[in-house]
Amino acid sequence: MRLLALTALVLLRASAVSADSFVLAEHCPPSFDRGEDGRCHLASLYQLYVAAPGQGGLRVPLPEMKGSFTPQQIDLGRLLFFDPALSGDGRVSCAHCHHPDLGYADGRRTAMGGPASGIGPARDGGVELPRNSPTLWNVGFLGRLFWDGRAASLQEQAAGPLFAADEMASTPEHVRRTLSANATYRQLFAQAFDRSSNQQITVDEVTTALAAFQSSLISLNSRFDRYAHGDERALSEAELRGWNVFRGFVGRCAQCHIPPLFSSDDLAVVGAPPVPGQPYDQGAGALAPMNAALKGAFKVPTLRNVTLTAPYFQAGQFATLSEVLDFYNSPRGHALPAGAGVELHWHIHMKESELSAADVADVLEFLNALTDTSMAPQVPAAVPSGLPVVPRLH
């Protein structure tokens, strides 16, 4: 059976779609303008604001995006993101763990690596990973990536799961050989990187294209954004109350989830509950064991599209946003196992129930106002390898 499966995979790879079927976009994605340098640059009302960056401001400028790319590089990255050919066995794409219908997350408590990567229950050959897949919305603004903040750029982040043995299980040689053997990809890479199609495709080009695509995942057109830009009717009364609790001193949510991105590059120790049967996750502390302040620290996730990305926390400890708010509204450190020895972030509440039940209900209403997928890219119907694209969920 294994031989038959491998034979079928080879035949499927051999049936790569004709190069004529793929033409890279010449125009920038929504919310980007093409500059004189030929690259796509974000165009947002937030860039017109001049207020000092704050932790509860309404009209605060966005941080600079970490890179700019051409329309062709972005579109090439889109094809690569959905193409299982990058993985070691040709069965898993980036989109299997960052699914467009799940807020570019995976909808799992923890991610599934190996040949059974992605959404749904574990399958034969899969590897249960210790953490889940963070959303990719607005990642182009971030200077720290992964739950433990170990990557400083999208290019570095892209290479992580690609070459991890328990995730996509590929190798640089496999990526170079597989893509370079594909006539369609040779032409598309030549177009995107302005070079001859006779050159071998490089890993650096692959991670650059993936970074380009991920940087185009912009979510800045929610009802909250319309309110921020002057539409006073965009939020309901309950949502407005929730916004004021969110940014107020008692709630202090905006201290870490800083508008307008509702995230930050900070690593915070919040006292996340342990995963039953597993050692307590040291987070960023595992990368810097001599730094006690990082023990149990995780990167502050975005709250943009948070209603689409359940379950919550790095290992899906909470199934709902109500559970998350209950956690933060409970006594400081209540979920820590005995002897965890972590240094909790200063903003964690000192006593139980600082927010009333009405406050919590209003914050939940407000979080719904941060949903926006209006500028989501089109999922390709086919990819140059001819391998199947991850199925849509709805």
N, C-alpha and C positions, 0 to 999 in steps of 0.2 A: 504493500500500500504506500509506503514511503517513497519507493521508486516511482510509482505512478504519479504521486503528488508532485515530485520534483520534475518529472517529465512534463506534466501539465503546466507547471510554472514556467519552464523553459519555453514551451510553445506559446504561452501567453505573452511572455516577454518578447518573443520573436514577432508577435502580431502587433508591434508598436504602430500607432496611428501615423499616417502619412504626414510629412513635414508641412504639406500644404494646408493641413487642417488647423494649424496653430499659427496665429499672427499676434505678436505681442502688442499691447496697447501703446498708443502714442500719446494718450492724454492721461493726466494725473487722476488719481481716484478722487471721489467727493471729499471736499474740505481741504484740498490741496490745489495750489496754483503752480504752474510751471514757470520757473524763473529764467532769467537770461542765461544761467549756467546749464540750462536743460534739465535741471533737477526739480523735484516736487517739493514745495515748501508749504507748510501748514498755513491756512488762512482762517482765522477765527477772531470773533469779536473780543475774546479774552486778551488777545495780543494788543488791543488798543488801550487797555486799562493801565493805569500807572500807580495804583495803590501799592504800598509796600506789602510783600508777601506776609500773610498772617495765618491765623489758625481758626478763623471764623468769619473772614471777610466774604463779601458777596461778589464784588467786582475786582478780583485779584488776577493779575496776569499769569498765564501759564509759564512753566519753565521751558527753556529751549529744548527742542527735540534733539536727541543725541546724534542724529545723522540725517543726511538727505540723499535721495536716490532718484534715478531716472524712472519714467513710467515703465520702460521696458524691464528694468531690474525688478520693480515691484510686481509686474505681471508674471515674470519668470518665477519669482519667489512663490507666487500663488500656485502655479502649476507644481512646483517642487513640494510645497507644503501638503498637497493632496495626493502626491504620488508615492505609492508604497515601494517603488524601485529603490529608494534611498536606504531602506532597511536591509538587514543582513539576509533575510529570507524572502523579501519581496511581498510581505503580507501586511506590513504596518507603515502607515504614514504619520506625519506630525498631527494630522487632523484626527487620527484615531484617539489621541489623548487630549487634544484641544479641539473639541468638536464645535462647529459653528452653531448647532442647535442647542448646545449646553453652555452658552456664554463663552465659547472658546476655552472651556474647562472640560472635565471628564464625567461629572455627575457621580463620581464614586467616592467612597470614604477614603480609599487610598488607590493610587494608580495601579494598573495592571501592565506589567512589562513583558518583554519577550514576545513570542509569536502570537500570544493572545492579548496583545496590548489593546487598550482603549476602553470603550464603553461596554456596559453589560456585565453579566456574571463571569467569573473565572472560567476559562476553557482549558483544554488539554495543552500543556506546555507553557502556560502562563506563569508569571512570577509576580506575586503580590509585593508591591513596593511599600516603603514605610510612610510615604506622603502622597498627597493627591496632586493633580495637575492644576496649577494656578491659571486663572483667566489671562488672556493675552490682550484684552482691551486696554488701549492707551499705554502699552509697554514701551512705545518709542520715546516716552519722556523719562524713563527710569534709568538710574545709574547703578541700581542693584537689582539682580534677578535671581530667581529660585527662592524657595522658602527660607533658606539660610543665607541668602544674599551673596553667594559665592561667585557669581558672574557679574562683571562690570560692563558688559556690552551685549547687545542682541546677537552679535556674531559669536561671542563666547558661549552664550546661552544655547544657541542653535547646535553647536558642536557637542554639548553635554549629553543630551539624550540620544543623539545620533550615534555616538560611539560608545555609549554605556552598554556593557555586556548584558545587563538585565533589563534594558529598555529596547531601543531599536537594533542593537547588536550589529551595527555595521562597522566598517573599517575605512580609513581614508582610501586605501587601494580599491576596495569594493566600490566606493562612490565614484572615484575617478574612472575606473574601468567600465562600470555599468553605464554611466551617463555618456562617456566618450564613445562608447560603442553604438549609441543611439543617434542616427543621423539628424533626427528632429532636434534633439537637445543640442547637438553641435551647432546647428544653425541658430537656435534661439540664444545660446550663450554668446555666440559671436556677435549677434545683434545687440544683446544687452550690455556687453562689455567692450563693444567697438573694437573687435579684433578679428583675425582670420578664423574660419571654422576648421582649419587644419590643426589648430592647437588643441592639446588635451585639456579637458575641463579640470579645473582645480578645486580643491576643497574650500579655499578662500573665496572663490567665486560662488560656490554653493551657499556657504554661510552668509555671505553678503546679500545674496538674493533672498534668502529666508528672512534675514533681518529687515530687508527692504519691505517685504510683504507684511511682516508683523508690525512694522512702524506705521503702516497704513490703516491699522485697525483702530479707528478713532470713534469714540463715543462721547460727544459733547453737544448733543442736540436733544437732551431730555427735557421734561417739563421744568425741572429745576433750572436748567440753563436758560430756558425762555424767561423764567422769572428773574434770573440774574441779569438778563439783558433788558429788562424793563417791562415785561408782560406781567402785570400784577394779578391777572386772572389765571395764570398758569398753574398755581398751586391752590389746593383747597384750604379751608381754615384749619383742618386737622394737620395737614402737611406743613403749613406755616408754623403751627405750634410745635410740631416735631422738629422743624429746622431750628427754631429758637432753643429748644432743649438740647439738640445735637451740638450746637455751637456754644451753649451756655456753660457756666462754671460747674454746675452740678453734673451735667451729662459729660462734658469734656471730651466728647467723641472727636471733635475737630482738632484736638491737640495732636492726634496721630493721623487721622483720616482727613488730611488737610485739603480744603477746597482750593481750586476747582477740580483737581483730580480725585479728591477724596482718597488719597493714598500718600505715601511718602517713601523715601529711601531709608527710613529709620529701621533699626532692629530693636524690637521691644520684647521685654519679658513680661507676659501678662499672667503667667501661672496657668497655662493651658492644662486641662486634665490629661492624665496618661491614657494610653491605649491599653486596654486589658490584655495581660499576657505578654506585653512588650516592655523592654527597658525604657525608662523615661527619655524622651527625645531631647538631646542636648541642643538641637538647633544650630545656630551659628557658633555655639560654644565648642562643638565638635571640631570645628576648623581652627579654633584658637583656644586650646584647652588651658592656656596660662591666663586667659582673660576671664575672670570670674563674672564680670558684668554681662558677658555674652552667653552664659550658661542658660539654656532654655529660651534663647532669644530667636525670634522669627521676624521676617520682613513684614512690615505693615501692608496688608493687602488692600487693593482698591475696593471701594464700595460701589463703583459704577457697575451697573447690571448685576448687582448682588442678588437680586431676586431670581436670577437665572442660574446661579452657580452653586446651589446647595449640593452636598452638605458643606459645613463650614469648619474652619480651622485646618491646620496642616494635615490632619489625619481624619477629617470628617467627624470629629467628636460630637458635633451638634448638627442635628438634621434640619432645624428650622432657625430662622432669625429670632423668633421668640425665645428659643433656648439660649441663643447667643446673648441677648439682652439680659436674660435672667442670670447668666454667668457673670456679666459685668456688674449687675446690680446686687450681687451677693457679697459676703464679706471677703476682704482681701486675702488671696491665697487659699481660699476654701477648697479648691479642687486639687491642690498639690499633694503628691504622695509624701508620706513621712520621709524626712531626710533628703528631700530634693535639693536643698541648699542653693536655691536660686535667689537672685536679687531682683525683686519685682520693680517694674517701672513705677515712677513716682505718681503717675496719674491714676493708678488703680485705686478704687474706692476703699476707704478705711472701714466703713461700716455697711451694714446690710440695708438694702432698699432706700438708697438716696433718691431714686426716681419713683414717683408714684405709679400706680397701675395706669392712670390716664396718660402720664408722661411716656411710658413705655409704648402704649398704643399709638400715641402721636408720632413717636420716632419710627415705628414700623410703617406708619402711613407715609412718612417722609421718604423712607428708603425706597418705596415704590416709585417715587418721583425721579429717581436716578437711573431709570431704565431707558435705554436708547440703543437700538440696533439699526437705525435708519440708514447708516452709511456702511452696512456690512457688505463685503465684497461678494461677488457671485461665485458660487461653488462650481468649479468646472465640471462639465458633463463627462469629460474624458481627459486623460493625461497622456503625454507622449509615450510612456512605456507601454500603454495598452492595458495596464493592470487596473483592477476595479477601484473606483473612488469610494471612500467611506460612505455608507448609505445615509441618507437624510432620515431624521427621526420624526419629523412632522413637516 
